[in-house]
Amino acid sequence: MSMYGRSRVKVPASTANLGPGFDTLGMALSLYAWIEMEESADTVFHLYGDEMAGVATDKSNLLYQVAQMVFAEAGVEIPELSITMYSEIPLTRGLGSSASAIVGGMAAANAMIGSPLSLAKLFDMATALEKHPDNVGASLFGGIITAVWDGEHADYIRIEPPRDLEVLVVIPQFELSTTKARGVLPLEITVGDAVHNISRTSLLTAAMAAGRLDLIGRAMQDRLHQPYRAPLVPGMEKLLAEATGHGALGIALSGAGPTLLCMVERNGSRKEELELFLKQTMEEHGIPARTCWLLPCTSGVVSELIETNQMQNGSFLDMIKGEKQL
């Protein structure tokens, strides 16, 4: 008989950097992964959704690995697990798929054993694994996150996203590894470029906190990473230069890309024009891509424990059917 119940977790996708806030700013988005985890006689995986194709179904799986880290930290031993996951977060597209798996797996394992670890502890553990706090912070706490990491501990402040803010992403149908996207960055930058990014990151953070949507476009300018990554994403240069002329408040590469993200006023009159511009620009450059309207997600990771004697009969897929975005 299992000592532990089954945990159930819903974790949002995220976008990082928001332009100038490289490895610093993140925002949770209304795309999700759902995870269930429980003790089992043997380790088994049930992975659903197109985004799960090719994901490992043995103990090298990231969810299994991070669960074991949580158990070790809590002094608990549960070597065999049954893990179920459905994800609508595209892999290696710049929407925080690995961060959401890390946060979701840690939260599920923690909930399963009665939540002995604090969110702050999970944040430090997740950041140590991901190496930067922006995506994991957004998936963990929701909203907009500004965070710093000193190699051991992450400090953050969460900002409630402006109510009128909506997000339009254009997701190219090719994968871009973070390693490759980081590999093109220069090792050194000029003081001028540093000041450019520091000032705009400060302005963007303050604009988000104050709800000043009018300042977002100028605040989202970047010289640290986007100019160097533009050659990796056909059409990106044109989109960055012209999207604000088609109704976007601002535009940035989402994380390491290749997805691009536009901030949009929810009741704006040019939303169709902007969507068409994104699609046509990608078509012009021969890149199949899809667009998706999203909202900032304010809740972060949500976990619950289903006691063994209260197991519901409804299937995992039935539970999430009404919630899927894509």
Secondary structure, DSSP 8 states (H G I E B T S, - for coil): --SS-EEEEEEEEEEE-TTT-TTTEEEEEEEEEEEEEEE-SS-EEEEESGGGTT---STTSHHHHHHHHHHHHHT-----EEEEEEE-S-TTSSS-HHHHHHHHHHHHHHHHTT--S-HHHHHHHHHHHHSSSHHHHHHHH-SEEEEEE-SS-EEEEEE---TTEEEEEEEESS---HHHHHHTS-S---HHHHHHHHHHHHHHHHHHHHT-GGGHHHHT--SSSHHHHGGGSTTHHHHHHHGGGGT-SEEEE-TTSS-EEEEEETT-S-HHHHHHHHHHHHHHTT--EEEEEE-B--S--EEEEE-GGG---S-HHHHHHTT---
